[in-house]
């Protein structure tokens, strides 16, 4: 059951990566593999640190309180993601540019903010830090590759517009699971 929790957290932590890389795909801004790797390593490092902090704080709280705090944080993040998705960005212009290493680092830290809150919540609920952050890093890499391809293919279809909302819903389900199970 822990592997399912870890994989679910990894997928949920990278829904923003999928959405943002889809936006890059819509504009035909390429994200080379080496820069995708930089973004993924930043997400993994930030997730690891936040899981350790959450784990430390879980020693202060009881397991049920830790699960409640982690669950509430995940539900709040899920609701915020859904609300944020209600205001989609303006239509993108296709540019056929590549991002550079500086943009990759900035994008990595922007995307890592999502990993921070999810990682903290996961740490509070007691998930294993290394395997969870590794899964987050791998899912980051994969979601950016897939997101770019989807952005190129589906453009602004209904499915593409709903990806972020579905990610928010997934976070809410994980949060409810942590509180009630």
PyMOL commands that set and color helices and strands:
alter all, ss='L'
color gray80, all
select helices_A, chain A and resi 2-13+15-27+33-58+63-85+101-125+129-154+158-180
alter helices_A, ss='H'
color red, helices_A
deselect
rebuild
show_as cartoon
